[in-house]
Amino acid sequence: MYATALRLAVWPRTGGAVGLGLMAGMALQLQQATLSAPAVYAAFVLLALVGYAWVASKKIVGLWRHGVAGLSAVALAWGVTGLRAVLFMSQALAPALEGRDILVTGVVADMPQATESGLRFRLRVDAGESGAGVALLDGTPVSVPRLLDVGWYTTGFNLQTQTPELQRTPPALRAGQRWQLPLRLKAPHGGINPHGFDYELYLWTQGVQATGYVRATVSSPVPLLMEQTTAAPVAQLRQWVRDRIQTRVTDPRSAGLLTALVVGDQRAIERSDWDVFRATGISHLVSISGLHITMFAWAATWLVRRGWRTSARLCQWVPASHAAWGMGLLLATAYAVFSGWGVPAQRTCLMLAMVVLLRLQGARWPWPWVALWAAVGVLLWDPWAMLQPGFWLSFVAVMLLFAAGDATNSGAASAGDTRAGGLKGSTLERGWARLRAGAVAMWREQWLITLALAPLVLLWFGQVSLVGLLANVVAIPWVTLVVTPLGLLGVVWPALWTAATGAVVLLYAAMDALAAVPYAALSLPLPPLVPGVLAALGAALLLMPLPRALRMVGLVPVLALLLWRPPVPEPGEFSLLAADVGQGNAVLVQTARHALLFDAGPRYSLESDAGNRVLLPLLKALDVRLDTVLLSHRDIDHVGGAPAVLMMQPQAALLSSLEPQHTLQQLRASQRCESGMRWQWDGVDFEVLHPDAADYEAEPAPKANALSCVLRISNGRQAALLAGDIEAAQEQRLVDDPAMRPLLRADVLLVPHHGSKTSSTDAFLRAVQPRHALVQAGYRNRYGHPAAPVVARYEALGTHLVLSPRCGAARWHSAEPQNVACMREDERHYWAHDVP
């Protein structure tokens, strides 16, 4: 497909223009909010071929030749990437099949992942004659995507009775098994938040076009194991190795790290250990696998070269350098496949293959061209890699390692030869000289990589480890040359896992000590793209071999990045950010110098909650220091993320309606929210309208929703009402109270109880008269929120109803009360779920 472009790449006068054009064309296509018609993309491909034919005819020269070649490359890449996206999108799940019970037959395509609530696994659906996946809906064949992300849970939920229902216990699934399963599917859908993880893009790059769960209730068809196939041999081997590691390695931390390094199961590592890795800057060794695989390839190359040179016959057959490069690439690719063949691993192996191919052909390209075409080679395979931090981090690290690797080899050899000449062939002295030269070169290589990647790490993650240089000097060779080889060899000789465990224990001891150093990591708010890119370019300028005065120019954007802070409301104004947390409430309220979090979202599982997944990254990215956390009531969809938030924001006061014996009271004693409580921040008034003090002592004890805190925020011109989960009785009491009714009027209303039919009564809505109403609810949530009658009441009132599944994170600012900014709409991409 790209053969013409690649052929032009070897032309010295057009290769740069073609490479840059291909990258630009892919980048432009990725900015599209919606896909164009296939005919439009095909027309651009034809236009590109005409342009290439014109360049090949050699009838144009000079800058025109560069321009036409570059523009043709832009058109080719834009058209082909668009056609690939259209083809992939055509295989998406039909909206009419969402929420329906479908009988699907397919093979478990990868290692199942155990969770506290069941299992998660990838299912490759058996294909029909058309190549699409085939399933049965009420006995009728229907087309479904080929690759599904499936959960098999121990409990379900009956939407009609609104009660939990037992499910058949998930069996011990094995990769390669063919099952017939009753599934309930939906389109891939994830939360869209500022600086948050793009789950929908992640599934797109994984080739997954639908998610769902097994309907294993008593009334559903019985899941049927049909056979054990050989359709996923690598996954079967990986699962067998994972089981052996977890059985034979008794230390949980060591077992988790070995499992991640050997078979690529990163979920085996505990969250606390990930915190240590991030603080010390070595998480790339496990999560961003580009650098790790490159180091593995470099080590394999070095070993093969050393061994190959010992045989004159082998060197006559194939030069040692060629054999080393080829075997290094082969071994690194084999390791990448065995460890899961994730997208970062694929990118890295393609990048390494590009560099090795150039070397084997004897091409003497300048490093900028090598870097350019290595990146192009990766993006031709996966254009959407351009949107992921891992691509850029892997790309920069790989190129620096290869450049530094050449410098290390030549430097060590030069130093060794010099010393040898002076010592008349002393083997011992020559060896020490080479060792010293190699150590110096390795140290230079590591600090160069650390400094070069620091601006990019700050741009994407908002944190850089200040002890990372020392940690990586220790961890990279230790993990690459000791822990990983012992872990891999333990597959053949399990006794070596004992030695690997000892190596991991030593690694953790060193990393724990470094992570405990005060100010081990520097955290900054995440900047906009342009200042971040300028800072990265400035850092690159600082590292270039240029005159000092010119290099110092690079300090300007770097300092600008360090000093940048997110904008906050002016005094007398306030803003609301309703986070996209799924089925639950979490609203960040900011004034000029203060911040309040109203509810903390749901707990998704014992291992995941809105606090860790959404709110803490959001607060960190926006550089928000909370003054108060207000938890409206004890329901898990409102307090599930509170433990994580309270632990990371120790200065925040806790205001709630929680009972004294609630477990959160052990983390931080809370003050009761009671009607009449008032305070002012930066010219903005805050007032609690519900519950009354007497409500806490009522007999019988009221249910949680009846005690839900209601908070009013006003600057005298605009007002917001955050209503928690109050229901019709509490709404009517507020409406009937002469002192409260005037306070109900608000421009923005956080819809009570997520739009349940038990709330949002006509009388309450007429009293509030909201211009905007925010509904925080999960996509296709099991409760049916917001209920159709409730939606009709808001529409009849002329209220702008903002649903989080369609909006994503919603922003409202008192200075612009007429607007609610929806992140899903403002930052629209064609791979994002188009919610019906």
N, C-alpha and C positions, 0 to 999 in steps of 0.2 A: 504493500500500500504506500509506504513511504520510500520505496526503492529509488525513485528519481531524486528525492530530496537527499537521501544518503549518498548517492553518487555525486551529487553536486557538492557535498561536504568535503570531498577530497580535492576540490578545485581551490587552490590557494586564494583566489580572488573572490570567491562567492561563498565559501564554507561558513564564514562568520555571519554573513547576512542571512543565510538559510537557517542556521541554528537559532539565531536571535528571532528570526521571523516565525519559526515553528513554536518557540516558547511564547511569543507574543500572541500568536493566533489561538493557542490553547488558553492562555490567560484571558483573552477577550471573551472566548466562548463561556468560560466559567463564570463570568460576570452576568450572564443572561438571567433575568428573573424568570422568564418562561422560554420554553423551547420554540424555535421557529419550525416552519413546515419542512418535511424531509426534502422537498423539491428545492427549497432555498439552499440548504446545505449542499445538496448535490450540484447545484449550479456553481457554487463557490469552488467545489473540487474540480469541476471542469474548467473553470476560469484559471485555477492554479496550474493545471496541466498545460493549458495554452501558454501561460506565462513561462513555464519551464521549457516548453518547446522553443519559444522565442529566444530564451537565454542559450539553449543548447545549439541553436543555429549560428551563434557567434556573430550575429548581425549588429549587435549592440555592444558597446565597450564602455569602460570607465565607470563613472558613478551610476549611469543608467543601468548597467549590468547588475551592480549591487542592488539598486532599488527594485528592479523588476524581480530579481531572484528573491529578495526579502519579502516583497509584497505577495509573491506567489506562495511563498512558504506560509505567510500569515493566512491566506485564503485556504490553503490545503489543510492546515492544522485546525482552523476554525470549522471548516466543513466536515472533516472526518470525525472530529471530536463530537460535533453536534449529531452526526448520523449515529455514532455509537450510543449517545445518550438517548436518542429517539428509539433505537432498537431495544435498549434495556427498559425504557419506560413502557414500551408496548407490551411487556411481559408482566406488568404490575397486576396486583390483585384487583379484581373488579369490585367497585364499591358495593354492588348488590350482594356480594358474598360475605361482607363483613358482619360478624355477629351471628352467622348461620352455622349450624352443626354440619360439618362436612367430613366424609370418610376418606382418609388419605392413606395411600400406601407409599412407603419410601424407606430409604436406608439412612441409618444414623451415620452422619458424614464425619463427625469429629468426636473427641472425647467428651462425654457428658460431664456437666459440672454440678456437683452436689451443693445444695443450699439448705438452710434450715427449714425451708418450706417445701422442698422437693428436689426436682432436677431441672436443669436447662440443657438443651442440646440443639444441634443443627440437623435438620432432616432434609435429605435430598429426595425430592418427590420423583417417583417413576414417571417417565415421559411417555407420551402417546406418539402417534405417527407424525404429528406436526412438530414434535420436539418440545412442546410445552408440557408442564406437569399436568397430570390428569387426576381428578378426584371425583367423588360421587356425592351429589346433593339430592337427597330423597330418591336415590337410585338412578339419577340422571347424570351422565358424565359432564363435568365442568372443568375449565382450564384454571389452574392455579400456578403461581410462580414455582420454579424448580427448587429454590433453596429457601427454607423456612427456619426461623428462630423460634423454638418451641419450649414451653414450660410444662412440667408435669407436677402438679401440686398435690399436697396431702388433703387440703380442704378446698371447697368451692363456695359459690354464693348463688343462691336462688333469687333471681331478680323479681319474680312474682311475689314470693313470700317475704323478701328482704331478710332472709336468714341464712346463716352458713349451712353448708351441706357436706357430708363426708364424701371423700373420693377414694377410689381404690388406691392402695399404697403403690407408689412407683416401684417397679422392679429394678434390679441391678442392670441397667442398660449397658451394652457394649457397642463400641464402634463397629460398623459393618453389619449390624443386625437389620433385617428388613421387618418392619412392623406395619400393621394396618391399624390406624388410630383415628378415633373420632376427634376432630379438632374444631376449635372455634377461632377464626382468624380475624386479623385486622391489618390495616396498612401500617407500616412503620411510623411511629409517632413518638417524639421526645420533647422534653421541655426546651424552650428557646429563651435564654436569659443572656443579659450582657456578659460577655467574656466567658460564657458557659460552654460546656462540651456539646458539640453538634452530633447528637446521637443519630439523626437521620442521615447525615453525611457519612458517618461511620458505617451504618448498615449498607448504604449505597456502595461504598468502596469494598465491602465484604461480599457484595452480590446478593444480599438478602432483601427481598421485596415484600415480605409479610412476616408478622409475628403472631403468636397465638398460644393456646394452651390445650392440653388433652382434656376432653370431656370424659372423665372416668367415674361419673356418678353411677348409682345403681340403675337408674333409668336409661343410661346411655349404652351404646353397643360396647361389648367387652373388647379392650385392646388386644390384638392378636399378634404374637410373635410368629412370623412365618418361616424365617430361616436365618442362619448365620452366613453371610456372604464374604467374599474377598474384595468387595468393592472399595474398601477404605483400608488397605494394608498398613500404610504408615500410621494412620490414626489408631489402628488396633495395636500396633507395636508400641506406640507412645503410651496408650492407656495401660498396657501390660507393664511397661517400665515405671510409670507413675505409681501404680499399685505396689510394685516391689519396693520402690523408694519409701513410700509411706508406711509400708509394713516393717521394713528392716531398719530404717533410721528412726530412732526413738525420740531424739530431740526435735520438737515441733518447728523451731526456727530453722534449724539446719535442713530438715525435711522440706520445708516450704521453699527455701532458696534453691536447694538442689533440684527440686521438681521444676521450678521456674527456669533454671539454667539448662537442664537436660532436655525437658520435653516442652518447654514454653508455656507451662500453666502458671501464669502470673497471679491467679487468684489464690494460689496456695500460700502466698506471702501475706502475713497479717498487716493490718492497716498501720499499727504502731511501727512496724519495720519499714514500711514505705515512708513514714515520717522521718525516720533516721536516714534513709537513703536520700531523700530530698534535702535534708539539712546538710548532708555531707557532699551533695552533688554527684552521687554515683548511681542515681536511679536509672540513668541511660544504660547501665550494664545489664539491666533486666527489662525495662520497659521500652526504651528507645534502642533497639538492638543493632542499629547501624554501626555504631562505634565498636560494639563488642564483636560483631561478626567480622568487621574489618581487622581488628586486632587478632582474631583467630586466624584469618587468612594471612596476615603478616607473619605470625608465628609459624604457621605451617609452611609458608614460603621460605622463611629463614632456615627451618629444619631440613626441608627438602634440598635446598641449595647446598647446605653444608654436607649432607649425606651424598648428594649427586657428584660433588667435586672429588670425592674420594675414589671414584672409578673413572679411569681414563677412557674405557670403552663406552660407558654411558655418556660421557661428555662428547665423544666423537659422534655418537648416535644423535643426541639432542643436546644443545647447549644447556648448561646447568641453570642459567637464568630463565630460559624458556620453560624448562621442566618445572622449575620452582613456581613460576607464575601460574602455569596451568594446574599443577597439583594443589597449590594454595587456593585457587578459585574453586576447584572441584571439591576439596575438603570443606571449605566454607559453605558452599552450596548444599552439600550433604548435611552438614550440621544445621543449616537454616531450615531445610525440609524436615528434618527429624524434630526440630524444636517448634514445629507448628506452621512454618512457611507463612508467617503473618505478613501483612502488607509492608511494614518497615523492612523485614528481612528480604522480601522480594525486591524492593527498591535498592537495597544495599548490594545484593548479588548482581543485579543488572548493572549497577554503577561499576562494580568491580570488573564485571565481564567486559564492559566498554574500555576500561583502562588497560586490562590485560590484552585485549584484542589489538589496541593501538601499539602496545609494546611488542607483541609477537610479530606484527607487520613491519616493525622497525620505523614506524611513523615518528618523526621528530617534530611533533607539534609543540608550540609554546603552551605553558600551563593554562593560560586563559582559554585556549581552544580545547584542551583536554577537559577542563572543568565544564565548559559549555556543552560539549557533546556527550559527556558522561551524564549531565543533567537531562539533555534531550533524549538520550536513550532510555532513561527511566520514565520520562513523561510520555514517550510514545507508547509505552506499555500501560501506564496508568496516569492519564492527564490530571485526575483529581488529587494526585499526590501533591500537586502544587499548593493546595489549600491546607496542608497539614504541616505543623511544626516539625514533625519527625523527618520529613523530606529535606528541609533546609538544614536541620542539625546534622543529619546523616551525611548530606552532601558536603557541607563545609568540613566536617570531621574527616571524612574519607579522603578528600583531596589534600588536606593538611597532613594526614598520616602518610599518604604516598609520597608527598614532597619531602616530608621529614624523614621517611624511611630511606629514601635515596641519599639524603644528607647524612643520615646516621651511618649507612653502610660505607659511603665514600669517606666520611670523616674518620671512622674507626680504622678503615684500611690505611688511610693516609698517615694517621698518627702511629699506627703499628709499624708501617714501613719505615717511617722516620726514626723511631726508637730502635728498630731492628738494625738499621744502618749504623747507628751510633754505638750499638752494643755488640756488633759483630755476630749477629744471628742468635742472640740469647733468646731461647724460646719462652722462658719464664717472663723476662722483661717485655718481650713483644706481646705476650698475652695480657700482661697487666696494662700495657699502654692501650691496647684495643679495648679492654674492659672499661678503663677510665674514659676513653673517648666515647664509647657507646653510652655510658651512664650520663655523661654531659649532654650528649645529643638527645637522649631520651628525656632528660629534665627539660631541655629547651623545647622539645616537641610538645611536652605536656603543658607547660605554661603558655606556649603559643596557642594551643587548642583551647585552653581555659579562657584566655583573654579574648580570643576570636569569637567564642560562642557566648560569652557573658551577655553582650547586648541582645542577642537573639533570645536567650533564655529569659532575660528580663522582659522583653517584648511580649513573649507568649505566656510566661508563667508568673511573672511578677516577683520572682525570687531567684537569687543567685547565692550559692554557697561561698562564704568567705574562707572556709577551710577546704574548699573543693580541690584546690591545686594539690595540697598535701594528700588529701584523701584519694584522689585519682592516681597520684604517683604510686601509692600503696595498692589500691584496689584493682586497678586495671591489670597490671601484670599478675597479681595474686589470683584474681578471678579467672583471667584468661589462660594463664600458664599452669596454675595449680588446681583451683577448685573445679573448673569446667573439665579439664582432662581427667581428673580423678572421678568426677561424676559420670562422665561418659564411659570410661573404662570399667566403672563399677557395674555397668550393664552386663559385661562379660564376666567380671570377677567381683561379685557383690562385697567381698571383704574390703575392697578399696573404698567403699562408701564410709567405712569407719574412719579412714584417713581423711576423706573428704569432709566428714563431720568435724573433725578436729580443725581442719583448715577454715571451715565456715565459722566455727566458734572463735577462732583468732581474728577473723575478719570482723565479726560482730563486735568483739571487744574493742578493736581499734576504732570502728565507726561509732560505737556508742560513746567512747571517750571524746572523739572529735565533735559529735553532735551536742555533747554537754558543755562545750566551750561557750562562754558568753558571746553573744552576737555571732554565732556560727554561720548564720545566713542573713542576707540583706533582703528585706521585702519592700517592694515599692508598688504603688498603684499601677495598673496596666494602662499604658498610654494609647492614644490613637495610633493608627497604622503609620501615618506619615512621619510623626516625630520618632517613632520607634525605628523605622527604616533608616532615617537620617542618622540616628545615633549609631546604628549598626555600621553604616558606611563610614561614619566618623571614627569608630573603633578600628575598622579595617585600615583607614588612612594612618592611624597612629602606629600600626604594625608594619607599614610598608617601608622599604629601604629608600626613604626620601630625605631631603634636607630637613633638619629639625624644625625650622620655622614653618615649613609646609605641613609637616606632620602635626604640629600643635594646633593647626586649624581644625583638626578632627575633635579637639576637646570641646568645641562650642556645642555641637549637637549632643555630645555625650553628657555634658553638664546640664543642658536643657532637659534631657530625659530624666536625670536624677532629681531635678527641681520641679518637674511637672506635677501638678495636682489636679484631680478632677474638679469640675465646676460644682458649686453648691448654691442654693437659693440665696438671694439677697435678703438682708434683714427685713422682717415683716412679711416674708413670703415663705412658702413651704411646698414640698413636693412629695408625691406618693410613687412608689415603685412596687406594683403587685407582681411578685415573682411567679414564674411558671413552675409550680411545684407539683402539678397533678391534682389529685383529689385532696385538697387541704388549703388552709389559709396561711399566708406569709406576706406581710406588707411592710416595706421599709418607708418610714416617714423621716424626712430631713428638713431642718431649718438651717439658718446660716452657720451655726456652730454646735448643733445638737442633732441627735438621731435616736429614733425609737423604732423597735421592731415589734409589730403587732402580729403575734402568733409565729410559730416556727415551722409550719408545714408538717407533713406526715412522716411516719417511719415506713419505709418500703419493705424492710426485712430486718432481721437481727443484725445484718452486716451493713445495712445502708439506710440512710435517712436523708430528709431534705436539708438538715443542718450541714452535714458533711458534703453532700453531693451538690447542693445549690447555694445555700446561704453563706457559708464560710468563704467559698471562692468569690462570691459576689461582694461580700463586705471587704474582703482583702483587695479585690480589684479596684473597688471604688474608694479605698482608703477610709473606711467608715469605722469610727469608734463609737459603739453604742453607749448611750446614757441610760436607757431603760429597755428592758424586754417585758412586754405586756402579753401574757398568755390568757386568752379569753376564758378558757375552761379546759378541762382535763382530757377531752377526746384526743385520741392518738393522731388524728389528722391535723391537729392544731399544736400539739406539744411534742410530736415525734422527733423533730430536729432540735428541740430545746437543749438537751444535754450537751451536744456538740457546741452549740452557740455559747452557752453559759461557761463552758470550760475554756473557750478561746477568747471570751470577752469578760474577764473577771471583774472589771470595773462597773459593769452594767447592773443597775438595780432591777429587781424582779418584782413585777406587779401582776397579780393573778387572782383567780377565784379558786385556786387549788385547795383541797382539804389539807389540814396540817400533816397528816400521815402520808401524803403523796411522796413518791420517791424523789421527785425533783426538789422537794424541800430539803433533802439531805445535801444537794449540791449548793443550793443557795436559799436561805430563808426568804420567803416572799411577803410582801405587803398586800393585804386584801384590796382589791379594787372595789370601791363603794361609791354609790351615787353622791355627787357633791364634791368629789375630789377635783381640785383645779391646780394648774400650774401654768407658767408662761415661759417660753423659750424664744428669745430673739424677736419679740413682738408678735408671737403666735400663741394663741390660747389653746390649752388642752383641758378637757373636762370629761369625767366619767359620768355617764347617764344611768347606768344599770350595772349591777344589781344594788338594791338597798341593803343597808347593814342588817336589817331584820331578816332578809331572805336567807342568810347563812344559818339562822337558828330555827327556821321553819320546821314543823313536824307534820307529816313525815318529811324526811330530807328530800329536797327537790333534786330532780335529775340534772345532769351536767349542763344541758342546753339552757335550762331555766336560770342558771347562775352565770351565763355567758356575759362577759364584760362588754359594754358598748362605749366607744370612745368618740368624742366629737372634737374636731380640730378646726380652728377658725382664725383668720387674721382680720376679721371685721368686714371683709368684702366677700371672701369665698370661704366655704366650709366643706368639710368631708366628714362622713359618718361611717365608722367601722363597727359593724353590728354583730360580729361573731356568729353564733348559732342560735340566737334568740328565735323563739317560735311565736305563733299567733297570740298566745296569752300575754307574753311579755311585750309584744308590739302594741297590743291594745292598751296595756297599762301605761305605756309611754304616751300613747295618743290621748288617753283620758286625763292624764295629769296636766293641769293648767300650767304648772311651772316648767314641765318638760316639753310640751307640744311646740312652743316657739323655737326650742333648741334643735328640733328634728330637721328643720329645713337645711338642705345641703346640696351642693353642686355635684358631689360625688358620693355614691353609696356603695359600700362593700356589701353585696347582696347577702342577706341573712341566710345562714345554713346552706350556702352554695346553690340556692335556687330550689330548695326542697318545697314540696307542695304544702308543708306545714307552716311556711313562713311567707313573707311578702304579701300580706293582706292588702286589700284595696284601701282601707282606712289608713294604714301605715304609709303606703306609697303616696297617697294624696297629701299626707302631712309632710313627707320628706320632699316631694317634688324634685327628684334628682334629675340633673341634666345627663349624667353618666352613671351607669350601674355596672360594677365589676363583679363578674362571676368567676371565682376560682374553683374549677372542677376538673376532673380528669377526663381525657378523651375516652368516649364510650364507657364512662364509669358505670359500675355495677348498680348504682343507686338511681340512675336515670336523671341525674341533675344536669341542667336545670329542668324542672318539670314543665311540660307544655303549657298548662294553665298559668303558671307563673310567668313564662315568657310572654304569653298573650297579655297579661296585665301590664307589664312594662311597655310593651309595644303600644297598647291602647293609651298609655300616658304620654307617649312620645319620647320616652327615655332611650338614650343610646345605650344599648345593652352590649357590653364587652365580655366575650367569652374567652377564657384563657386558652382553650384548645385551638381557637382560631387566631387569637391575638398573640400568644406567647406572653412574655413579660410586658406589662402595661405601665406606661409612665404618664403621670398627670402633674401639672405644675400650676400653682395658684396664679402665677403671672400670665398664664395662657389657659384660662379655665375652659375655653371652648374646645380644646383639643385633648385627645387621649392618643398617645403614640404607641402603636402596637409593633413590637419588634419583629414578629413573624411577617408583618406586612411591609415594614420599612426596610428590612434586610432580606427581601424575598430572593430565593434561589430555586431553580427548577427542580432540584432534587428534594426540596422540602415538601412535606406532606401538605397537599391541598385539601384542607378539611372541608367536607361538604356542608 
